[in-house]
Amino acid sequence: MDDPPGRSFRLDGRNSFYSRMAHQLGPSFFLIGGFWALGWAVFVHLDFGAPYFALSLILLLILFGGRRRSEQGPRRPGELSAYAAFNPGGERILGDRRPEEMVRQLVVG
């Protein structure tokens, strides 16, 4: 019995989800991921696994947080990012909560 279209669970390399995903990601993704995992294992052994993981996430946000997905196209002039850190001059979007406003609301009411 054949699998329904789009639901192939074979791992023989022909038309399986994993082989398609590996083809789309490319070998550099797995090479970089392997080096990251090796570094994480070393830092876990040194009892610094959590800081390594946290700094990795922060680095990913800094490196890729300001980029847009290719299907969305380039950012239009004047369009702001959801993260104020990636906007020119740190400009915030409408509806953003600032710590000073929250303190004023909690203290004053």
N, C-alpha and C positions, 0 to 999 in steps of 0.2 A: 504494500500500500504506500503510495506516495504521500509526502507531506503536503499540506495545503500551501499555496503560494505565500511567500513571506514568512513562513513558519518552519524553516529548516533548522533542525537541531543536530544535524550531522557535523562531526568534527573532522571530516576527511579533507577539508580545504576547498571543497566545491560548493560555492553558493551558501555557505553557512554564515550566520550572523557574525561570528567571531572572525572569520576570514575576511568578510567585507569590512568590518571595523578596523582590523589590522591594516588592511590595504589603504583605508582612508587616513588613518593616523600616521602611517609611515614608520620606517625603522628608527628615525631619529627620536621619535616620541618614546619608544621603548628603551633606547639607549640612555636617554636623559633620565627616564623614570628608573632605570636600573641603577644608575649612579646615585640618584637621590635616595633610593631604598638602601643602597650600600652605606651611604653616609649616615642615614637615619639609624641603621643597625649599629654602626660604630658609636654614635652618640647615645643610643640606648644603653650600650655596654658601659659607657662612661657616665651613666645616669643623667644625661642631658637630652633625652629623647623628646620630652615635651617642649622645651625651648626651641629645639631644632624644628619641630613640626610647626610651632607657632610662628617662628621667623620665616619659615617657608611660605606659609599662608600670607603673611604680610608682604613678602617679596612678590608673590604672585599678584596680589592686589595692586601693588605699585607698578609692576611691569605691564599688566594686562587690564587693569581696572579702567583706564581711560579710553581703551579701544572699543570699537563697535564691531558687531558681527558683520561679515562681508555682505550678507543679504540685506542689511539695513542701509547700506551705502554710506558715503562719507557724511560727517556731521554738517548740517546746514549752518550758515553764518548766524550767530546769535543763539544757537541751540545750546543749552546747558546740560552738563552731566548731572546725574543724581548725586554724585560725590563732589562736594564743594572743593575738595583738594585738587580736582582735575579741571576746574573752571578757571578762566583768566582772572587773576586777582582774588581767587577764593570766593567768588560770587556764589551766593546760596540760591536755591530754587524756592519758588513760592510754596509756603506751607512748611518750610523747614523749621524745626524747633531749635532755638539757641539756649544754651545753659542759663544765660542771664534771665531770659524770659521765664524759664521753668522755676528758678529760684524766686523771682518776683511773684509768680503766681502762688507758690507754696507759702511764702512768708507773708505777703500782703493779702492775698486771697482773691 
